[in-house]
Amino acid sequence: MRITPGQKISYVTDVLYSESNKKKIISLCMNSSHIFIEACFLEKDQKLAFCKKHLTAYQAGKLARLSKAKKITVFHFSPRYLNLSDSLVNEALSSYHTITKC
């Protein structure tokens, strides 16, 4: 018999970006092999995201980075971005790959 490390898959959707939720999401998703996370709005529409209780693509990428997820997939895009899904993905990936300098 061979035992290998398992994978941790995390799924985050329909959530308001708040300090309380941020802590819960990071704790839940810490060291995930793969995080699937909503990215409903672009960061420029952050106020709308807050009112609708959804994440921006930037927030999704940031949460994935802070939880040290190895891979990120974003989904659940607002219909307002029907032809702009690449913009949502790029914004999330840009935030996910950001390196904070001390």
C-alpha positions in Angstrom: 0.0 0.0 0.0 1.2 3.5 -0.9 0.1 6.6 1.1 0.5 10.0 -0.6 -0.4 13.5 0.6 -4.0 14.4 -0.2 -5.3 17.5 -1.9 -7.3 20.3 -0.3 -9.9 21.8 -2.6 -11.7 25.0 -1.5 -14.8 26.6 -2.9 -15.9 30.2 -2.0 -18.9 31.9 -3.4 -21.7 34.4 -2.5 -19.7 36.2 0.1 -19.3 39.8 1.2 -15.7 41.0 1.6 -15.4 42.1 5.2 -12.7 41.7 7.8 -14.6 39.0 9.6 -15.2 37.0 6.3 -11.7 37.6 5.2 -10.4 35.9 8.3 -12.8 33.0 8.0 -12.0 32.5 4.3 -8.3 32.5 4.8 -8.6 30.0 7.7 -10.9 27.7 5.7 -8.8 27.8 2.6 -5.3 27.9 4.1 -2.8 25.8 2.1 -5.4 24.6 -0.4 -4.2 22.8 -3.5 -6.8 24.6 -5.5 -9.2 27.3 -4.6 -12.3 28.0 -6.7 -13.5 31.5 -5.8 -16.1 33.9 -7.1 -14.9 37.1 -8.9 -18.2 38.8 -9.7 -17.0 42.3 -10.2 -13.9 44.3 -11.2 -12.2 46.3 -8.5 -13.4 49.5 -10.1 -16.9 48.4 -9.1 -16.0 47.6 -5.5 -19.0 49.6 -4.1 -21.4 47.6 -6.2 -19.8 44.3 -5.1 -20.2 45.4 -1.5 -23.9 46.2 -2.0 -24.5 42.9 -3.8 -22.4 41.0 -1.2 -19.9 39.6 -3.6 -16.2 39.7 -4.2 -14.2 41.6 -6.7 -11.7 39.8 -8.8 -8.9 41.7 -7.0 -10.3 40.6 -3.6 -10.6 37.0 -4.8 -6.9 36.9 -5.9 -5.9 38.5 -2.7 -7.8 36.0 -0.6 -6.2 33.1 -2.6 -2.8 34.6 -2.1 -3.2 35.2 1.7 -4.5 31.6 2.1 -1.4 30.3 0.3 -3.5 28.4 -2.3 -1.4 26.7 -4.9 -3.8 27.3 -7.7 -6.8 29.6 -8.3 -9.8 29.4 -10.5 -12.3 32.3 -10.6 -15.9 32.0 -11.6 -19.4 33.5 -11.0 -18.9 36.6 -13.1 -21.5 39.3 -13.2 -23.4 39.5 -16.5 -22.3 43.1 -16.9 -18.9 41.6 -17.9 -20.3 39.3 -20.5 -17.5 40.0 -23.0 -14.9 40.9 -20.4 -14.3 37.7 -18.6 -10.6 37.9 -19.4 -10.4 41.2 -17.5 -11.8 39.5 -14.4 -9.4 36.6 -14.7 -6.4 38.9 -15.3 -7.3 41.1 -12.3 -7.7 38.1 -10.0 -4.4 36.6 -11.2 -2.6 39.9 -10.9 -3.7 40.2 -7.2 -2.9 36.5 -6.6 0.7 36.9 -7.9 1.4 40.2 -6.1 4.4 40.0 -3.8 4.4 42.3 -0.8 7.8 44.0 -0.1 8.8 44.6 3.5 
